[in-house]
Amino acid sequence: MANINEKNRFLRAKDLTPSDILTFANAGQWVQKEFVNPQSGIKEMNDIFEIGVHLNNDEGIKTISLNKSSRESLGNQYGAETEAWIGKQARGIKLPGDKTVIIPK
């Protein structure tokens, strides 16, 4: 049975504070998600990279989607194979225009 009061398992990058530390818990995976295009109103399928993280050393695992800038930043530091990211840390930085990028700590 599902508990609707359980904490959300998804973490939005824009909700991170400068003091939040993410520790990668798994290698992540590519998933297809349906989105509504804001300009056309048409439903589209997009490939999204999702990865599990511990937030501030919490034992629970949250899932966060990484945008292209975040994937590139983390890949440059930790390598393209995300298995190597497990146990590594990152943090979110806010950019102009309400965008957040996840970078290595």
C-alpha positions in Angstrom: 0.0 0.0 0.0 1.3 3.5 -0.8 1.7 6.1 1.8 0.8 9.6 0.4 2.6 11.3 3.3 5.9 9.7 2.4 8.6 12.2 1.3 8.9 12.7 -2.4 11.6 10.5 -3.9 12.4 13.1 -6.6 14.7 16.1 -6.0 14.5 19.2 -8.2 17.8 20.9 -8.8 16.2 24.4 -8.5 15.2 23.5 -4.9 18.8 23.0 -3.8 20.4 25.5 -1.4 24.1 26.5 -1.7 24.9 24.4 1.4 23.3 21.2 0.1 25.7 18.4 -0.8 24.7 15.5 -3.1 26.4 12.2 -3.0 25.8 9.9 -5.9 24.2 6.6 -4.8 24.0 4.8 -8.2 25.1 5.0 -11.8 21.7 6.4 -13.0 19.9 5.6 -16.2 18.4 7.2 -19.3 14.5 7.2 -19.2 11.9 8.5 -21.6 9.4 10.9 -20.2 6.4 12.6 -21.8 6.4 16.4 -21.7 4.0 19.0 -23.1 5.8 21.5 -25.3 4.9 24.9 -23.8 4.8 26.6 -27.2 2.8 24.1 -29.2 0.9 22.3 -26.5 1.9 19.0 -28.1 3.0 16.0 -26.1 6.6 14.9 -26.8 8.9 12.2 -25.6 12.3 13.3 -24.3 15.3 11.3 -23.1 16.1 12.3 -19.5 19.1 11.2 -17.4 18.1 10.4 -13.8 20.5 9.4 -11.0 20.1 8.6 -7.4 21.6 10.8 -4.8 21.9 11.1 -1.0 21.0 14.7 0.0 23.2 16.0 2.9 24.3 12.5 3.9 20.7 11.4 4.4 20.4 7.6 4.1 17.4 7.8 1.7 18.0 8.0 -2.0 16.4 10.8 -4.0 16.2 10.8 -7.8 17.4 13.9 -9.6 17.4 14.7 -13.4 20.6 16.1 -14.8 20.5 18.6 -17.6 23.1 18.7 -20.3 25.3 21.4 -18.5 25.3 19.3 -15.3 26.2 16.1 -17.2 29.0 17.8 -19.0 30.4 19.5 -15.8 30.3 16.2 -13.8 31.6 14.2 -16.7 34.6 16.5 -17.1 35.5 15.9 -13.5 34.4 12.4 -12.8 34.4 10.8 -16.3 31.8 9.8 -18.8 31.1 6.4 -17.1 28.7 7.2 -14.2 29.6 4.0 -12.3 32.7 6.0 -11.3 30.5 8.8 -9.8 29.1 6.6 -7.0 30.2 8.0 -3.7 31.4 11.3 -5.3 29.9 14.6 -4.2 28.4 17.5 -6.0 26.4 20.7 -5.3 24.0 22.9 -7.1 24.7 26.5 -8.3 22.1 28.9 -9.4 22.5 30.6 -12.7 20.6 33.6 -14.2 17.2 32.7 -15.6 16.2 30.3 -12.8 18.6 27.6 -14.1 20.6 25.4 -11.7 23.7 23.4 -12.6 25.0 20.5 -10.6 28.8 20.7 -10.4 31.5 18.6 -8.7 32.2 19.5 -5.1 
